[in-house]
Amino acid sequence: MHFVQLSNSAVSIESIRNFIAEDMLGVDKVIRSRLDSEVALIRQVSEYIIGNGGKRLRPVLVILSSGAFGCKGPQRLELAATIEFIHTATLLHDDVVDTSEQRRGKATANALFGNAASVLVGDFLYSRAFQMMVDVGIMEVMRTVADATNVIAEGEVLQLLNCHNADIDEASYLQVIRYKTAKLFEAAARVGAILGNAGTGEVEAMSAYGMHLGTAFQLIDDVLDYSGEFGETGKNLGDDLIEGKPTLPLIYALEHGSPEQVKLIRGAIENGGIEEFEAILTAMQETQALDYARNRARSEADLACRAIASIPDSNFRQSLIELADFAVTRNY
């Protein structure tokens, strides 16, 4: 099996974007046309959040995965947009649940339009995504995305239950992010392989790639919440802590910190807030919690690359490897 060595320095996603630039323009056209609604507020809120930046990693994953198996038909554009609509719906709902006011450095939709509009437009995007899947008409694709959407909802509820719970262990936390975040990455990669008429083993390999990639991506998000720059991440340091979310760096520091540090971190998780943020950062540095989370992310990215080692070599497969590299070396 071919071994892929991941980079230790920051990797740009621009080479991947340039490689599939024409395809992504096609995805954007589908997104714009499918956002059409006679209800002005739906168009307004949808356009705001869809056009509010973002990496578009999940549609990219559909395009790369389908391309790796020779698929060039318009269905891949439709399903890449479908996956983005589902992701966008989860963001709208997440920001309401988390009472977030900023995302990617800009006001959230709920901050601008209100919670009710955000929830209802999120529902519109979910239902529009399922209309688009029906139009494509591939049962295995519909089953994959429907199952993923259900699992994501379970992950959202699990995360809600875990908020302010300082007794969550690493295994329980990984389950949450595999449900809440990694599942849609997995579905995007799987859908692409299905469109490319890949064999059963290849479909499972792409699914494993997506799951490990999504897990790595979320772990780095956890790290950036304690080490990123607002100008790059669009998030303030400590946002997760304010919401009482016990992410992996906090869990590791709880397990390896001094009694005083453990007490401090437990109190911050259970009560929310960042009054002791600097002391918690110090605890993370002394326990090497951020390094541990980064290394766990790199392990997941390595597993992603190993999963696709046996699929045919191509520029698409190379871009998938670069995408795994980007997921763990990025600073935004």
N, C-alpha and C positions, 0 to 999 in steps of 0.2 A: 504493500500500500504506500502510495506517495505521501511523504510527510511535508507539510507546509509550515514554514517558519514565519511566524508573525513578526511584524516590525516592532521595534522599541521606541520609534519616534512617531510624531503625529502624522497621520495619513490624510491627504485631501480626498474629498469625495468628488472633486471636479472632474477627474479623469473618467469616472464612472458616468457622471452626468453627461459629459461630452460624447461618450460612446453611444449612449441611448437618447441623445438630445431630440432627435426627430420623433422617436416613439413617445417621449414624455410630452412633447408638444401635442401629439395626438391624444394622450390621456387628458391633458388640460382642456382640449376642445370638447371631449366627452363630458368632463366634469361641468363645464359651463353650460352645455346644452341640456344636461340632465338636472341642473339646478332650477330649470324653468318651472315657474308656478304662477298661477293667476293671483296668488296671495302675495302682496308686495312685501310684507314683513318676512315671509319665508325666504324670498330672494335676497332681501337685505341682510338678514342674519347669516344665511348660508354663504353668501358672497364674502361677508366680512371675515368669517373664520377660515374658509377655504383659501382666501387670498391673503391671509395674515402670516405668510411665511411658512416655515416648517421644512423638514428635510424630505418629505415625501418618500420615505424609505420603503414603506409597504408597497406602493405602486411600483417603485423601482424593482422591488423583489419579484413581483409578478412578471415584469418585463424580462428580467435577467433569467429567471427560472424557465419561463416559456421559451426564451431564446436559446437556452442551453440545449433544448431538445428540438430545435428547428421550427418552432411555431412563429409564424409571421402574420397570421390573420387578424382581422379587426376585433375578434373576441377578446384578445389579450388586453386591448386598450379599454374595452368595456369593463372587464373584470378588475383591472388595475384601478379604475375609477370607483368601482363598487367597493373594493377594499378600503379605499381612501374615505368614502362616505361613511362606512362603518366606524373607521377610526375617528373621524370628525364628530360623529354622534357621541362616541364615548367621551371625547374631550368636552363637548357641551355639557353632558351630564356630570362628568367629573368636577368641572369648575363650580357647578351648583352645589354638589355634595360637599366639596372642600371649601366653599365660600371664597374661592380665589378671585382676585381682582386683576391679576396680570398673568399673561402667558406670552412667552417669546418677547418680553419687553413692552408689550402693548396691553391695553385694557381687554379683559375677557369679555365675551359676548354677554354673559349674565350681568357684568358690571355696567354695560352700555344699554342693554335692551331689557334687562330684568330676568329673574329666574324662570318665570312662567314661559316666556318666549324661548329661552334657551332649551328648556326641557322639551317643549312641543316641536321646535325645529329639529332637535335631535331625533325625535320620533319620526319626523318627516324624512330625515336622511336615512334612518334605518329602513323604513318602508320603501323608499325609493331604491335603496340598494337591493332589496329583495325583488322588486319589479325588474331591475336590470338583470338579475340572475335568471329569472324566469324567461326573459327575452333570449338569453344565451341558450337556455334549455338543455344543459348538461347535468343530469341528475347527480353525478358524483361531485361536481362543483357545488351544486346547491346543498348537498348533504354536508360537505366540508365547511362551507361558510356558515350554514345554519348551526351546526354543532359548535363551531368556534364562537359564534355570537352568544350562544347559551353559556358556554364555559366562561367567557369574558364577564358576563353578568354575575356568575358565581364568584369570580375573582373579586369583583367590585364589592360584593357583600362580605366576603372574607376579609378584605382590607378594612371595611367599615367596622367589623367585629374586632379586628386587631388593633384599631386605633386606641391609644392610651393604655395598651396592655404591654407592660414591661417584661412579661414572662414568655413572650414569643421566642421560639428558638429558630436557628438557621433553617432547618428543614421546613418548618411551617411558613417561614417567610418566603423561601424559594417556591413553595407551592403557590402562594399568592401571586408572585410575579410571573410564574409560568402560566397561570390562568389569565391574569389580568392583562399582561403585556405580551408575553411570548406567544400566546395562542394565535394572535392575529398574524404575527410574523410567520408562524408555522403554516397557517392557512394560506397566506399569500404565496409561499414557496410551493406548497402542495398544489394549489390551483394552477400555477404555471406549469408544473410537471404534467398534470392531467391534460391541460390544453395541448401540450407537446406530445401526447400519446406515449409518454414514458412507460416503461415496464413497472410492474408492482414494486420491485426492489428499488428502482430509481425514484419512484414517487415517495416511498418511505424514507429514502436517503435525503431527498429534498425537504421532507417534513422535519426530519431530525435537524437538518441544517437550520431551518427557520426557527425551530424551538430554541436551539442553543444560541443562535444569533440574537433573538429577542431577549433571552435571559441576560446575555452579556451586555446588551444595550441598556437594559434597566439597571443593572448593577453599576454601570458607569454613571447613569443618571443619579443614583444614590450617592456616589462619590462626589459628583459635581455639586450636589446640594451643600456640601461642606468645604468645597475647594474651588468652585468655579468663579468666574468673573461675570458680573451682571451684564456687562456689555456683550458678552459672548453667549451666555446661557439664557438671558432674558428672565432669570429668576433671582430672587434675593437669597443669599445664604441663609440656611436654616428654615426654609419654608416647610420642609417635611417635619421638622421638630415642632414648629408652631402648631401643626395639625396633629401632633402626637403620634406620628407614624414611626414605628420601630423598624427602621431600615437596617441593612446588613452592617454598616459601620457602627451603628449604635449597639446592635446585638453583640458584635464582637467585642466592643469596648466594655460592655456590661460583663462579659464572660472573663475578661482579662485585666480589668482595671482594679485599682486599689479599693478598699471598702469605701473610702470617701468619694472616689470617682463613681463607683457603682450607685451610691446613694444619690449623688447629684444627677446622674443620667436617668435613673428610675423616676426621680421627681419630675424631670423635664418631660419625659414621655407621658407620665400619668396626668400631668397638669397642663401640658402644652406651654408654649412660650419660649423665649430665647434670652431670658434675663441672665442666665449663666452660660451663654453661648461660648464665650471665650474660654471658659474653664473646660467646657465639654470638648472644644477643639483641642485643647492641650491634652486632655485624656485620650483623644483619638490618636494624637501624635505619639504619645508615650506608649500606647498599646499597639501602635502600627495598624490601627483598624482600617484606615483608608488604603494602605498598601495591601492588606489582606483582601479587601473587597475588589481592588484592581486585579489582583492575582486570580481571584475566583472568576472575574470577568474574562481574563485572558484564557483561563482553562476552558470556559464555555466557548469562546471564539475558536480555540484550537479544536474542540470537539466538532464544531460546525464545519470547519475545513476538512477534518478527517471524514465526516459523513459524506462529503461529495467527492472524495478522492477517486472513486471508481467511475464517476460519470464521465462521458467523453470530454476530452480536453478541448477548450475553445476560448475565444475572448470573453464569452459570457461566463464561463466557469472561472476564469481569471478575475473577472469583475466581482463575482460572488466572494472570492477569497479576499479581494481588496476591500469589499464591503465589511467583512468580518474584522479586518484590520482597522478600518475606520471606526467601527463601533467601540473599540477599546482604546484607541489612541486619541480620540476627539477631545476637544475642550469646550464643546457646546452641544 
